[in-house]
Amino acid sequence: MDDLSTIRSEVLAAVAAAGDLGALDTVRVLALGKKGNVTGLMKTLGTLAPEQRKEFGARVNQLKSEIEAALEARKATLGAAALAAKLAAEKVDVSLPVRPEGQGTLHPIGQVMDELAAIFGEMGFTWAEGPDIEDDWHNFSALNIPPDHPARQMQDTFYLPSRADGTPMVLRTHTSPVQARTMLNKAVQQMLANDGSLRIIVPGRTFRIDSDATHTPMFHQVEGLVIDRTTHMGHLKGCLVDFCRAFFEVDDLPLRFRPSYFPFTEPSAEVDIGCSWKDGELRIGTGDSWLEILGSGMVHPNVIANCGLDPAVYQGFAFGMGIDRIAMLKYGIPDLRSFFDSDLRWLRHYGFSALEWPSLTQGLAR
């Protein structure tokens, strides 16, 4: 009986002194656990005489119930205190002014990418992506770029350590490798075999060793690709005429297609838009001058064959342009390097609202 009194006073004192829920659980285990004090008393019942066992068992059960009640009461108190402390720590001062969400702006590169998605999306193009680090085959060989092409030289391309098998690795010099990766996709090949049509645009970062007012080591390009059984040069011209007029928002914008050479297209053409220069200011859509903005052409049969398709069955067209360049032309940005200076004053001046998505019905730049 003396043990019961001692255990009662010690356990209840420990319960009252527990400062948090973890300490309280430790007290519970020491008292009521498998090796706890009260549990140990219950195990001694078998050693007592029958007349003592009944009385002692009743006292032990009463002690157990009293301890459990004390534990629950203390748990409720500590839980309420913990909740109050958490609420106090996480409360929001509603008297503070709202965060300046209206001051954030979208970078011109992001804006133009959204405009590209809006225009080409209406033409049935989907968005495709690929890795910034490419192997030599996807970046050059698959696209019919010969071994002695200047783009393969160390002074023009960022080379990285080769793979374990010796495969040269580069920072991609254009977004065209995604063309090859897409055409090599088995699901895409099956879709084309079922008389489907592949239409993708590939916006993304590209890298070349160059730096001045109109060139930076990292810049952005968008690649376009159409592959099916019947696409021809007329479709290419119609697509680019519609794009340029929608993007620059000049309904009668004059375009000129000049014969050119690219390893991955044949025939190839560079595209010029009509413009004028007055007092050093560029005006798009008027005048008798021309400004080159992109390259294009019919996909070379070698590229189609390299990507696992039969050039006797499939044909298509491709085009590519610098996103930074067309952003500079449309929005009057004089220096390409400013795109990457992280100057908040520049961004506030040239930035766009992130909440107003460009569309052909509501307008591209709002």
C-alpha positions as CSV (number, residue, x, y, z in Angstrom):
1,M,0.0,0.0,0.0
2,D,2.9,2.3,0.7
3,D,4.2,1.7,-2.9
4,L,0.8,2.8,-4.3
5,S,0.9,6.1,-2.4
6,T,4.5,6.7,-3.4
7,I,3.9,5.9,-7.1
8,R,0.7,8.0,-7.1
9,S,2.4,11.1,-5.7
10,E,5.5,10.8,-8.0
11,V,3.5,10.1,-11.2
12,L,0.9,12.9,-10.6
13,A,3.8,15.3,-9.8
14,A,5.6,14.3,-13.1
15,V,2.3,14.8,-15.1
16,A,1.9,18.3,-13.6
17,A,5.5,19.2,-14.4
18,A,5.5,17.9,-18.0
19,G,6.2,21.0,-20.2
20,D,5.2,19.6,-23.6
21,L,3.4,16.6,-25.2
22,G,6.7,14.7,-25.6
23,A,7.6,14.9,-21.9
24,L,4.0,13.9,-21.0
25,D,4.2,10.8,-23.2
26,T,7.5,9.9,-21.4
27,V,5.7,10.0,-18.0
28,R,2.9,7.9,-19.5
29,V,5.3,5.2,-20.6
30,L,7.2,5.2,-17.3
31,A,3.9,4.7,-15.4
32,L,1.6,2.7,-17.7
33,G,4.0,1.1,-20.2
34,K,4.9,-2.6,-20.4
35,K,7.7,-2.0,-17.9
36,G,6.0,0.9,-16.1
37,N,5.5,1.2,-12.3
38,V,1.8,0.6,-12.3
39,T,2.1,-2.3,-14.7
40,G,4.7,-3.8,-12.4
41,L,2.3,-3.6,-9.4
42,M,-0.3,-5.5,-11.5
43,K,2.2,-8.3,-12.1
44,T,2.6,-8.8,-8.3
45,L,-1.0,-9.8,-7.8
46,G,-0.2,-13.4,-8.4
47,T,2.0,-13.5,-5.4
48,L,-0.6,-12.3,-2.9
49,A,-3.1,-14.3,-0.9
50,P,-6.7,-14.4,-2.4
51,E,-8.1,-12.1,0.3
52,Q,-5.3,-9.5,-0.3
53,R,-5.4,-9.8,-4.1
54,K,-8.9,-8.5,-4.4
55,E,-8.3,-5.3,-2.3
56,F,-4.8,-4.6,-3.8
57,G,-6.1,-5.1,-7.4
58,A,-8.9,-2.7,-6.8
59,R,-6.5,-0.1,-5.4
60,V,-4.1,-0.6,-8.4
61,N,-7.0,-0.2,-10.9
62,Q,-8.1,3.0,-9.1
63,L,-4.6,4.4,-9.3
64,K,-4.3,3.5,-13.0
65,S,-7.6,5.3,-13.7
66,E,-6.5,8.3,-11.7
67,I,-3.2,8.5,-13.6
68,E,-5.0,8.2,-17.0
69,A,-7.4,11.0,-16.1
70,A,-4.5,13.2,-15.1
71,L,-2.7,12.4,-18.3
72,E,-5.7,13.3,-20.5
73,A,-6.3,16.5,-18.6
74,R,-2.7,17.6,-18.9
75,K,-2.6,16.6,-22.6
76,A,-5.6,18.8,-23.3
77,T,-3.9,21.7,-21.5
78,L,-0.6,21.3,-23.3
79,G,-2.4,20.8,-26.7
80,A,-4.3,24.0,-26.3
81,A,-1.1,25.8,-25.3
82,A,0.7,24.4,-28.3
83,L,-2.1,25.4,-30.7
84,A,-2.2,28.9,-29.2
85,A,1.5,29.3,-29.7
86,K,1.3,28.1,-33.3
87,L,-1.5,30.5,-34.0
88,A,0.4,33.4,-32.5
89,A,3.5,32.5,-34.5
90,E,1.6,32.2,-37.8
91,K,-0.9,35.0,-37.5
92,V,-1.3,37.5,-40.3
93,D,-1.3,41.2,-39.5
94,V,-4.3,42.3,-41.6
95,S,-3.5,45.9,-41.0
96,L,-0.4,45.6,-43.2
97,P,-0.7,46.8,-46.8
98,V,-1.1,44.1,-49.5
99,R,1.9,42.8,-51.3
100,P,2.7,44.8,-54.4
101,E,1.5,42.1,-56.8
102,G,0.5,44.7,-59.4
103,Q,4.1,45.8,-59.8
104,G,5.5,42.6,-61.2
105,T,6.0,42.5,-64.9
106,L,6.6,39.7,-67.5
107,H,10.0,39.8,-69.3
108,P,9.8,40.6,-73.0
109,I,11.2,37.1,-73.8
110,G,8.3,35.5,-71.9
111,Q,5.8,37.8,-73.6
112,V,7.0,37.0,-77.1
113,M,7.0,33.2,-76.3
114,D,3.4,33.6,-75.3
115,E,2.7,35.5,-78.5
116,L,4.3,32.7,-80.5
117,A,2.2,30.1,-78.7
118,A,-1.0,32.1,-79.4
119,I,-0.2,32.5,-83.2
120,F,1.1,29.1,-84.0
121,G,-1.4,27.4,-81.7
122,E,-4.2,28.7,-83.9
123,M,-2.4,27.0,-86.9
124,G,-2.4,23.7,-85.1
125,F,1.2,23.7,-83.8
126,T,2.1,22.2,-80.5
127,W,5.0,23.2,-78.1
128,A,8.0,20.8,-78.0
129,E,11.1,21.0,-75.8
130,G,14.5,19.3,-75.6
131,P,17.7,19.4,-73.5
132,D,20.1,22.4,-73.5
133,I,23.1,20.0,-73.5
134,E,23.2,17.9,-76.7
135,D,25.4,15.3,-78.3
136,D,27.1,16.0,-81.5
137,W,24.9,13.7,-83.6
138,H,21.6,15.4,-82.7
139,N,23.0,18.9,-82.8
140,F,25.0,18.5,-86.1
141,S,25.1,15.1,-87.9
142,A,21.3,14.3,-87.9
143,L,20.7,17.8,-89.4
144,N,23.0,17.2,-92.4
145,I,25.6,19.6,-91.1
146,P,29.0,18.4,-92.5
147,P,32.1,17.7,-90.4
148,D,33.9,20.8,-91.8
149,H,31.0,23.2,-91.2
150,P,32.1,26.4,-89.3
151,A,29.5,25.8,-86.6
152,R,31.5,22.8,-85.4
153,Q,34.6,24.8,-84.7
154,M,35.8,25.4,-81.2
155,Q,35.6,29.2,-81.6
156,D,31.9,29.1,-82.4
157,T,30.5,26.4,-80.2
158,F,30.7,25.6,-76.5
159,Y,32.0,22.1,-76.2
160,L,31.6,20.1,-73.0
161,P,33.5,17.0,-71.7
162,S,32.7,14.0,-73.9
163,R,30.7,11.0,-72.7
164,A,32.4,7.8,-71.5
165,D,31.9,6.4,-75.0
166,G,33.7,9.3,-76.5
167,T,30.6,11.1,-77.9
168,P,31.2,14.9,-78.1
169,M,28.8,17.0,-76.1
170,V,27.9,20.6,-76.7
171,L,25.6,23.4,-75.5
172,R,23.1,23.3,-78.3
173,T,23.7,25.9,-80.9
174,H,20.1,26.0,-82.1
175,T,16.8,24.4,-81.2
176,S,16.8,22.2,-84.4
177,P,18.0,19.1,-82.5
178,V,14.4,18.9,-81.1
179,Q,13.3,18.3,-84.7
180,A,15.4,15.2,-84.8
181,R,14.3,14.0,-81.4
182,T,10.7,14.5,-82.3
183,M,10.8,12.7,-85.6
184,L,12.7,9.8,-84.0
185,N,9.9,9.3,-81.4
186,K,8.1,6.0,-82.1
187,A,4.7,7.5,-81.3
188,V,5.3,10.3,-83.8
189,Q,6.4,7.9,-86.5
190,Q,3.3,5.7,-85.9
191,M,1.1,8.8,-86.1
192,L,2.7,9.8,-89.4
193,A,2.2,6.2,-90.7
194,N,-1.5,6.6,-90.0
195,D,-1.6,9.7,-92.3
196,G,-1.2,12.1,-89.4
197,S,0.6,15.5,-89.6
198,L,3.4,16.7,-87.3
199,R,3.4,20.4,-86.4
200,I,5.6,21.7,-83.6
201,I,7.3,24.9,-82.5
202,V,10.4,24.6,-80.3
203,P,11.1,27.8,-78.3
204,G,14.2,27.6,-76.0
205,R,17.7,28.7,-75.0
206,T,20.6,28.3,-77.4
207,F,24.3,29.0,-77.0
208,R,27.1,30.3,-79.3
209,I,30.4,32.1,-78.6
210,D,29.5,35.6,-79.6
211,S,28.9,38.9,-77.8
212,D,28.1,42.4,-79.0
213,A,25.1,44.7,-79.1
214,T,23.1,42.2,-81.2
215,H,24.7,38.9,-80.1
216,T,25.1,37.2,-76.7
217,P,26.6,33.8,-75.7
218,M,23.1,32.7,-74.6
219,F,20.0,33.7,-76.6
220,H,16.6,32.3,-77.5
221,Q,15.3,30.7,-80.7
222,V,12.1,29.3,-81.9
223,E,12.1,26.4,-84.4
224,G,9.1,25.3,-86.4
225,L,8.6,22.0,-88.2
226,V,5.8,20.5,-90.3
227,I,6.1,16.9,-91.6
228,D,3.4,15.0,-93.6
229,R,3.0,13.5,-97.0
230,T,1.8,16.5,-99.0
231,T,3.2,19.8,-97.5
232,H,5.0,22.0,-100.0
233,M,6.7,25.4,-100.3
234,G,3.4,27.1,-100.8
235,H,2.3,26.0,-97.4
236,L,5.5,27.3,-95.9
237,K,5.1,30.7,-97.4
238,G,1.5,31.0,-96.4
239,C,2.3,30.0,-92.8
240,L,5.1,32.6,-92.5
241,V,3.1,35.4,-94.1
242,D,0.3,34.8,-91.7
243,F,2.7,34.6,-88.7
244,C,4.6,37.8,-89.5
245,R,1.5,39.8,-90.1
246,A,-0.1,38.6,-86.9
247,F,3.1,39.0,-84.8
248,F,3.9,42.5,-86.0
249,E,0.2,43.4,-86.2
250,V,0.4,44.8,-89.7
251,D,-2.3,43.3,-91.9
252,D,-0.6,44.2,-95.2
253,L,3.0,43.6,-94.1
254,P,5.1,43.0,-97.2
255,L,7.3,39.9,-97.2
256,R,10.1,38.7,-99.5
257,F,11.5,35.2,-99.8
258,R,15.1,35.2,-100.9
259,P,16.9,31.9,-102.0
260,S,19.5,30.9,-99.5
261,Y,21.4,27.9,-98.2
262,F,21.0,25.9,-95.0
263,P,22.4,22.3,-94.6
264,F,19.1,21.1,-93.2
265,T,16.7,22.5,-95.8
266,E,16.5,22.3,-99.6
267,P,15.3,24.6,-101.2
268,S,16.0,27.2,-98.5
269,A,14.9,30.8,-98.2
270,E,15.5,33.8,-96.0
271,V,12.5,35.9,-95.2
272,D,12.6,39.7,-95.2
273,I,9.9,42.1,-94.0
274,G,9.2,45.5,-95.5
275,C,10.3,48.5,-93.4
276,S,11.7,52.0,-93.5
277,W,14.2,54.0,-91.6
278,K,13.3,57.6,-90.7
279,D,15.5,59.7,-88.4
280,G,17.2,56.5,-87.3
281,E,13.9,54.9,-86.2
282,L,12.7,51.6,-87.6
283,R,9.2,51.4,-88.9
284,I,7.9,48.0,-89.9
285,G,5.4,47.6,-92.7
286,T,6.1,50.9,-94.6
287,G,8.8,52.1,-96.9
288,D,11.0,50.4,-99.5
289,S,13.6,48.8,-97.3
290,W,13.9,45.2,-96.3
291,L,14.9,43.6,-93.0
292,E,15.8,39.9,-92.7
293,I,14.1,38.2,-89.7
294,L,14.2,34.4,-90.2
295,G,15.4,31.4,-92.2
296,S,13.3,28.7,-93.7
297,G,13.0,25.9,-96.3
298,M,11.8,22.4,-97.1
299,V,13.3,19.8,-94.8
300,H,16.3,18.2,-96.5
301,P,15.7,14.5,-97.5
302,N,18.9,13.6,-95.7
303,V,17.4,14.9,-92.4
304,I,14.2,13.0,-92.9
305,A,16.2,9.8,-93.6
306,N,18.5,10.4,-90.6
307,C,15.4,10.6,-88.4
308,G,14.0,7.2,-89.4
309,L,11.5,8.3,-92.0
310,D,11.3,7.6,-95.7
311,P,12.0,10.8,-97.7
312,A,10.2,9.2,-100.6
313,V,7.0,9.2,-98.6
314,Y,7.3,12.2,-96.2
315,Q,8.2,15.8,-96.7
316,G,7.9,19.0,-94.8
317,F,9.1,22.5,-94.0
318,A,11.0,24.1,-91.2
319,F,11.8,27.6,-90.1
320,G,13.8,29.3,-87.3
321,M,14.2,32.8,-85.8
322,G,15.7,34.5,-82.9
323,I,13.1,35.3,-80.2
324,D,15.3,38.0,-78.8
325,R,15.7,39.6,-82.2
326,I,12.0,39.8,-83.1
327,A,11.3,41.1,-79.6
328,M,13.8,43.9,-80.2
329,L,12.2,44.7,-83.6
330,K,8.7,44.7,-82.4
331,Y,9.2,46.6,-79.1
332,G,12.0,48.9,-80.0
333,I,14.7,47.5,-77.8
334,P,18.1,48.7,-79.0
335,D,20.6,46.4,-77.2
336,L,20.3,42.6,-76.9
337,R,22.6,42.6,-73.8
338,S,19.9,44.5,-71.8
339,F,17.8,41.3,-71.9
340,F,20.2,39.7,-69.4
341,D,21.2,42.6,-67.2
342,S,18.5,42.0,-64.6
343,D,17.9,45.8,-64.4
344,L,14.5,46.3,-62.7
345,R,14.2,49.8,-64.3
346,W,14.6,48.3,-67.7
347,L,12.1,45.5,-66.9
348,R,9.5,48.0,-65.6
349,H,9.8,50.0,-68.8
350,Y,9.7,47.0,-71.3
351,G,7.8,44.5,-69.2
352,F,4.2,43.2,-69.7
353,S,1.4,42.4,-67.4
354,A,1.6,38.7,-66.4
355,L,-2.2,38.5,-66.0
356,E,-3.1,39.5,-69.6
357,W,-2.5,36.5,-71.9
358,P,-1.9,37.4,-75.6
359,S,-4.4,36.1,-78.1
360,L,-5.3,36.7,-81.7
361,T,-8.8,37.8,-80.7
362,Q,-7.9,40.2,-77.9
363,G,-4.5,41.4,-79.2
364,L,-1.0,40.2,-78.6
365,A,0.6,43.1,-76.7
366,R,-1.9,44.6,-74.3
